[in-house]
Amino acid sequence: MRRFIPFSLSRRESQARDAASSSSTTVSGSGPVAANEGGGSRAPPLYKSDGSLDYDALYEDDEEQDLVSMECNGSVVSHLLSQVKIGMDLTKVALPTFILERRSLLEMYADYFAHPDLFVSIADFTDPRDRMVQVVRWYLSSYHAGRKSAVAKKPYNPVLGEMFKCWWDVPGITGCSNSPTAKDEVKDGPIPWCTQDQLVFLSEQVSHHPPISAFYAEHYDKRISFCAHVWTKSKFLGLSIGVHNVGQGCVSVLDYDEEYIVTFPNGYGRSILTVPWIELGGTVTVTCNKTGYNATIEFLTKPFYGGKKNRVSAEVFAPAEKKPFLTVQGEWNGAMEAKWPDGRTELFVDVNKIPIIKKCVKPISEQESNESRIVWKEVTAGLRLNDLDRAHEAKTTIEQRQRDLVLQRKNTNVAWETQVFHEAGENWVYKNPLSHRAKPSTNNTKKKIR
């Protein structure tokens, strides 16, 4: 895959650069920094000290022009809607550039680990019941971070062979271990420069038709991993767009030889003619065949009249039991309350009161040409600078490049080969998971299941 050469500086980008320079202050050694009279957190500067565009900053900047874009482009949406029919598959429909979120779908999947401490702590519990409860807690807290904008936006459709890599320093774990090997790099791991006490993540677009993404995460020291694949099916539903997520994920806890299989809810883009918003809907399950513990989670869509958005409920069951020993209710982007059989209630998790841990990503200058932020950097630049012509041109270039590669493989009778995932029955799995590489546990107390 080739590297995309940056377009020449557009007039709109030049204006944006000048505005950024005139309204910023300079901190020694850090270049322009946006002025902030309130003294709170500052937006990352979009331009380097030499005046060139900082592509890394574009991906770290959360500023959106949501309402302006929708209002200014309403006629484009109306034209698009006139070309589709209810129930039509939108997989191959080219959507307007301005509704795109400034990152790839492969990067969005990393948000499942925005609270990495909740995920890795699953392995800390010695009781299988407690482990199931923690899996549910992590799962219910994993959706809010991926919805960055108040207005529904669509992440970029990854191109075949595209990859995204990142890692997290886990609070209370990374840099805090007394283990002499905690800072050792995991050379045979998914990200060989990361250490044993970090959570690592990588994703790959393994199929284009149908569009299938596979992703994998692991924490070496905690001996826990997650592998998943998702096939997205989009349909036009009239005044909304539905996205059916086909696939599953697997949490592997090595010290107990347990696997927790999870499925995924559907997504809906509502009110697409006015101000679109996202909600989740459908039934998902969490099951552990070894212990028999299981959970059913309902993401509840808002009723047409009244009702609240973003409601969720969950029931957690002991083996062979028909009555749940735990029920959870609340909002997946807010507070959720737990209720136990004896009538006790307590806060299960409030995602607004626990910090989102920022993921670490290599600078674009050090990435491979097929990594998401390089592939889409010119589209991201056009969207952030509100230069939609630039974004559209860049997107068209990427899409045409993919069509050319498909034709080339067809003419030479060469089949596409994935890089780090392979197909296993109906699933896609990481080729070299932690379970194949980790040394046997020496902690016998952990292996005992009560």
DRENZA-545119 format. One line per field, with one value per residue (C-alpha): residue in one letter; x, y, z. Coordinates in pm, whole numbers, plus 32768, in hexadecimal, padded with zeros to 4 digits. Layout:
r: c(A,...)
east: c(X,...)
north: c(Y,...)
up: c(Z,...)
***
This chain:
r: c(M,R,R,F,I,P,F,S,L,S,R,R,E,S,Q,A,R,D,A,A,S,S,S,S,T,T,V,S,G,S,G,P,V,A,A,N,E,G,G,G,S,R,A,P,P,L,Y,K,S,D,G,S,L,D,Y,D,A,L,Y,E,D,D,E,E,Q,D,L,V,S,M,E,C,N,G,S,V,V,S,H,L,L,S,Q,V,K,I,G,M,D,L,T,K,V,A,L,P,T,F,I,L,E,R,R,S,L,L,E,M,Y,A,D,Y,F,A,H,P,D,L,F,V,S,I,A,D,F,T,D,P,R,D,R,M,V,Q,V,V,R,W,Y,L,S,S,Y,H,A,G,R,K,S,A,V,A,K,K,P,Y,N,P,V,L,G,E,M,F,K,C,W,W,D,V,P,G,I,T,G,C,S,N,S,P,T,A,K,D,E,V,K,D,G,P,I,P,W,C,T,Q,D,Q,L,V,F,L,S,E,Q,V,S,H,H,P,P,I,S,A,F,Y,A,E,H,Y,D,K,R,I,S,F,C,A,H,V,W,T,K,S,K,F,L,G,L,S,I,G,V,H,N,V,G,Q,G,C,V,S,V,L,D,Y,D,E,E,Y,I,V,T,F,P,N,G,Y,G,R,S,I,L,T,V,P,W,I,E,L,G,G,T,V,T,V,T,C,N,K,T,G,Y,N,A,T,I,E,F,L,T,K,P,F,Y,G,G,K,K,N,R,V,S,A,E,V,F,A,P,A,E,K,K,P,F,L,T,V,Q,G,E,W,N,G,A,M,E,A,K,W,P,D,G,R,T,E,L,F,V,D,V,N,K,I,P,I,I,K,K,C,V,K,P,I,S,E,Q,E,S,N,E,S,R,I,V,W,K,E,V,T,A,G,L,R,L,N,D,L,D,R,A,H,E,A,K,T,T,I,E,Q,R,Q,R,D,L,V,L,Q,R,K,N,T,N,V,A,W,E,T,Q,V,F,H,E,A,G,E,N,W,V,Y,K,N,P,L,S,H,R,A,K,P,S,T,N,N,T,K,K,K,I,R)
east: c(8000,808F,80BA,7FCD,8081,7FF0,7F32,7FB3,7F47,7DE4,7D6A,7C81,7D9E,7E7A,7D67,7D3D,7EB4,7EC2,7D9A,7E3C,7F81,7EDC,7E05,7F0B,8020,816F,81FD,8373,83C1,8257,81F4,80AA,7FAA,7E44,7DF8,7D10,7CA0,7BE7,7D26,7C93,7D15,7D95,7D4F,7E86,7F22,7ED9,801B,8185,8275,82ED,8189,814F,8011,8030,7F75,7F99,7EEB,7DC8,7D78,7D97,7CBA,7B4C,7AC1,7995,78C3,779A,766B,7701,7755,75FC,7544,7621,7607,749C,745A,756D,74C8,7375,740B,74AD,7366,72B7,73A3,735E,7235,71C5,727A,738C,74EA,75CA,7714,7768,76C2,77B7,7752,779E,78F7,787A,77CA,7910,79B3,7B25,7BAB,7B95,7AA8,7BDD,7C46,7AE8,7AF2,7C12,7B15,7A9F,7BD2,7BAA,7B9F,7CBC,7CC8,7B64,7BC3,7D0A,7C7E,7B9A,7CC4,7CEE,7BB2,7BD4,7A5F,79C2,7888,7950,7A08,78C0,7844,7985,7969,780B,7884,799C,78B3,77A6,78AB,7949,7855,7843,79A6,7972,785B,7935,783F,76E5,7684,768E,77C4,7842,79AD,7A71,7A35,7B89,7C33,7C9B,7DE0,7DCA,7E46,7E39,7F20,7F1E,7F61,7F09,7FC1,7ED0,7E92,7F1C,7FCF,80B3,81EF,8173,81D1,82EA,8321,8480,83EF,82D1,8397,8415,8399,82B7,8380,8297,815D,8074,813E,82A7,8318,8210,8259,81C0,80FC,804F,7F09,7F3E,7E45,7E4C,7D3F,7D3A,7C3C,7C38,7B23,7A8B,795A,78CA,7971,7A0C,7AF1,7BB8,7C5F,7D2C,7DA2,7E79,7F23,804E,807C,7F0C,7EF5,7DB4,7D57,7C31,7BFC,7AD4,7A51,7930,787C,77AC,7667,75C7,745F,738A,725B,71AA,7200,7321,743E,746F,75BD,75AC,76EF,7728,783D,78BC,79D7,7A8E,7B29,7C33,7CA7,7DD2,7E04,7CA8,7C9A,7B54,7ABB,79A1,78EB,7841,7768,772A,75F9,7572,75A5,74AB,74D9,7393,72FC,73DF,7322,735D,7462,74C6,7509,757A,74DA,751F,7418,73ED,743E,75A1,7624,7756,7797,78A8,787E,797C,78D6,7770,774A,769B,75F7,74F1,7508,73F6,744C,72FC,72A4,71E0,7066,6FCC,6F10,6FB5,70B7,722A,7351,7470,73C6,745E,7404,74C1,7480,7599,7557,7607,7633,74E8,7422,72F2,72E7,73FE,74DA,7520,7459,74E7,7424,7482,7519,7645,76CE,768B,7644,75D6,754B,7570,7462,74A8,73B2,73A5,7322,7469,74AF,75F8,76A8,7727,77EA,77CA,7891,788C,7944,7A60,7B72,7B9F,7D09,7DAE,7E3B,7F9E,7FE0,8129,815E,80E5,824A,82A9,817F,8164,80B3,7F84,7F3B,7DF4,7E73,7F58,7E54,7D4D,7E20,7DC0,7C4D,7C78,7D2C,7C18,7B05,7BB5,7C05,7AA3,7B35,7A3D,7AC7,7C17,7B75,7AA5,7BCF,7CA0,7B87,7B55,7CCA,7CC7,7B93,7C18,7D62,7CA4,7BE2,7D27,7DC0,7C8E,7CA4,7E19,7DEB,7CD4,7DA4,7ED0,7DFB,7E91,7DBC,7DC5,7E7F,7E3D,7F5E,7F23,7DCB,7D4C,7BF8,7B95,7A40,794F,7A45,7B7F,7C92,7DE5,7EFC,7FDE,7F05,7F84,7F07,8008,8129,80FD,81B6,80E4,8066,8123,8007,7F4C,7E54,7DD5,7D8D,7CA3,7B3A,7A54)
north: c(8000,814D,827B,8395,84D6,8608,86F6,8858,894D,89BE,8B21,8AB2,89FF,8B33,8C03,8B05,8B04,8C7E,8C87,8B80,8C44,8D8F,8D01,8C2C,8C53,8BA3,8AC4,8A8D,894A,88F5,89DA,8A97,8A4E,8AC4,8BDD,8B7A,8C96,8BAB,8AF7,899E,8893,8915,8890,8803,88F4,8891,8925,88E9,8A01,8A00,8A3E,88DF,8822,8735,8600,8557,867F,865F,850A,857D,86AF,8674,87BE,8787,8861,8777,8858,893E,881C,8781,88C8,892E,87DC,8783,8787,8683,859C,85CC,8575,843E,83CC,83F0,82E8,81D7,8104,8085,7F43,7F85,7F0B,803E,7F81,7FF0,8147,826C,834F,84C7,8521,861F,8519,8460,844D,849D,833F,81E0,80D8,800E,8122,8141,7FD4,802E,80EF,7FA5,7FCC,813A,80B7,7FBA,7F88,7EFF,7E04,7D80,7D67,7C4C,7B68,7BDA,7B39,79DC,7988,7936,79F1,7B2C,7B04,7AF5,7C2D,7CE3,7C7A,7D10,7E4D,7E7B,7E2F,7F26,8037,7FFC,80B3,821C,827F,821C,831B,8453,8540,85AE,8591,843F,841D,82F6,8284,823B,80E8,803C,7FCE,7E65,7E24,7F63,7F45,8011,7FE5,8087,803F,80BC,80F8,8058,8124,8079,7F72,8004,8078,8007,7E98,7E0B,7CFA,7D0D,7CB4,7DB0,7EA0,7D93,7DBC,7CAC,7C6F,7B63,7C26,7CF1,7E2F,7DC5,7F0E,7EFF,7E76,7D5F,7E50,7F08,7EB2,7E99,7E9F,7E68,7E49,7DE4,7DFD,7C90,7CA2,7DB0,7CF9,7CB5,7DC2,7D05,7D9B,7CC9,7D4C,7CC4,7D45,7CAC,7CF7,7C13,7C30,7C05,7AE1,7B59,7B9A,7BF3,7B8F,7BFA,7C24,7CFB,7CF9,7E34,7E30,7F85,7FB8,80E6,80EF,822C,8340,827A,8193,8046,7F96,7E24,7DAC,7C3D,7B8E,7B4A,7B87,7AA1,7B03,7A01,79E8,7903,78B4,781A,7794,7856,78F6,79F5,7A15,7B65,7BE2,7D48,7E2F,7ED6,8048,8145,829D,8351,8497,849C,85BF,86AB,8675,8503,844C,82EC,81E3,8075,7F64,7DEE,7CC6,7C54,7B33,7AE6,7973,78A3,7736,76BA,774F,7766,78D2,79A7,7AFA,7B94,7D06,7DD7,7F20,7FD0,80BB,81F5,81D5,82B1,8375,83C4,82E7,831C,82E9,81F9,8112,7FBF,7E9A,7D5E,7C18,7B38,79C7,78B7,7762,76B4,77C7,7870,7994,7A95,7ACE,7C2F,7D2A,7E6F,7F98,80F2,81A6,811E,8281,82D7,822E,80C3,8030,7ECB,7E12,7CD2,7BBE,7C39,7D89,7E48,7F4B,7FF4,80B0,7FB4,80AB,8218,824E,83C6,83A8,82C8,8355,82F6,8288,831D,821E,823E,823D,8254,839B,838A,83C2,8272,81A7,80B1,8121,8042,80C8,8181,82DB,82E3,8257,8358,8483,8563,8519,856B,86AF,871A,86D3,877F,88B5,88B5,888D,878D,8796,8728,8616,859B,8596,84D3,83DB,83A9,8369,825D,81B2,81B4,8124,8004,7FC1,7FBD,7EC2,7DE0,7DE1,7DA0,7C6F,7BF0,7C13,7B65,7A5D,7AB7,7A7F,7B77,7B01,7B90,7BFD,7BAA,7B04,79C5,792D,7812,778A,78AF,797D,7A48,7A13,7AAB,79D2,79DC,7A13,7A2E,78CD,7846,7913,7940,7863,777E,7825,77DA,7861,7727,77E6,789B,7759,76DA,772A,7740)
up: c(8000,7F9E,807E,8029,7FCE,8080,7F9F,7F77,8084,8030,805A,8171,8223,8202,82A1,83B9,83F8,8406,84F5,85D3,85DD,862D,8745,87F0,88E6,88D5,89E3,89CF,891C,88CF,87AE,8793,88A1,8882,8976,8A91,8B70,8C58,8CB2,8C67,8B7B,8A32,88D8,882F,8734,85CB,8541,8599,85E9,847E,8403,8379,83CB,84F5,8482,85D5,867B,8588,8617,877F,874C,87A5,8727,8644,8560,8578,8564,8460,837D,8391,835A,8235,818C,81C3,804C,8018,8116,8071,7F1E,7FAF,804B,7EFC,7E6F,7F70,7FD9,812C,8182,8084,80DB,8100,80FF,7F9D,7FAA,7FAB,80C9,80CB,814C,8249,8320,8361,84B7,84A9,84E6,845F,84E2,853F,862D,86BE,872D,8815,88E7,8979,8A57,8AB8,8C1F,8C09,8D82,8D80,8C74,8D01,8E62,8DED,8E23,8F8E,9014,90A4,909E,8F4A,8FAE,8FF0,8EA7,8DE8,8E9C,8E41,8CD5,8CCE,8D7B,8C7D,8B5A,8BC7,8BF3,8A9E,89B8,8A28,89C7,885C,8834,8832,8789,87F5,8687,85D8,8500,8438,845E,8321,8281,82A3,8163,813A,81F3,82C1,8427,8568,8695,87ED,895B,8AB8,8BFB,8CF1,8E2F,8F64,8E95,8D8B,8E37,8F8D,8F8B,905F,8F5E,8EC8,8D71,8D6C,8C94,8BAA,8A46,89BC,8880,87FA,8853,8775,87B1,87F3,888D,89A1,8AFB,8BC6,8CA4,8B82,8AD3,895A,883A,86C5,85BC,844F,8337,82CC,81C7,80EE,8063,815C,8234,8358,845F,8555,868F,87AE,8901,8A0F,8B59,8B82,8CF9,8D47,8C54,8BB8,8A4D,896F,8804,8730,85D1,855C,840E,83E5,831C,82E4,8276,8228,830E,829A,838F,8421,83C2,846E,8495,84E9,858A,8539,85F6,8752,8842,8932,8A80,8AD7,8C42,8C2F,8DA0,8DB2,8C4E,8C20,8AEF,8AFE,89B1,8977,885B,87EA,87DD,86A6,8666,85E0,854D,859B,8516,83E8,8346,846B,857B,8572,86B6,8708,87DE,881F,8816,882C,890A,894B,8A18,8AEC,8B25,8BC8,8B69,8C68,8D9C,8D1E,8D84,8C7F,8C4D,8B6C,8B1D,8A7A,89D0,89C7,88AA,88FB,88CB,87BF,88CB,8A17,8ABC,8AEB,8A05,8A3B,8B32,8B80,8C62,8CB6,8D6C,8DE6,8E2C,8EF0,8E49,8DFA,8EAD,8E12,8F03,8EF1,901E,8F9F,8ED3,8E4D,8DC5,8D52,8C2A,8B6C,8B50,8CBB,8E08,8E31,8F73,8FF1,90AF,916F,91D7,9340,92C8,92E8,91E0,9195,9083,8F85,8EB1,8E4C,8D0E,8D3E,8E89,8E1B,8D3F,8BD5,8BB5,8A85,8994,8913,879C,86E1,8624,84BD,8447,84E5,846D,834D,8210,8252,83B0,83D9,8430,8301,8212,8275,82DE,81B7,81E8,8358,8301,8212,830F,8432,8361,82D3,8175,80F3,7F93,8018,80EA,7FC4,7ED8,7FD1,8013,7E9B,7E6F,7F7E,7EF0,7D8C,7E06,7EA3,7D63,7CA0,7D93,7D7E,7C03,7C0F,7CF0,7C10,7AD3,7B70,7C1E,7D71,7EA8,7FC4,80FA,8252,832D,849D,84A6,8405,83D0,84BB,8462,8482,854F,8510,8611,8656,85CC,86FD,8832,8995,89DF,88E6,896E,8AE5,8BDA,8CB8,8DF3,8F35,900C,9074,914B,901A,8F5F,9067,9012,913A)
***
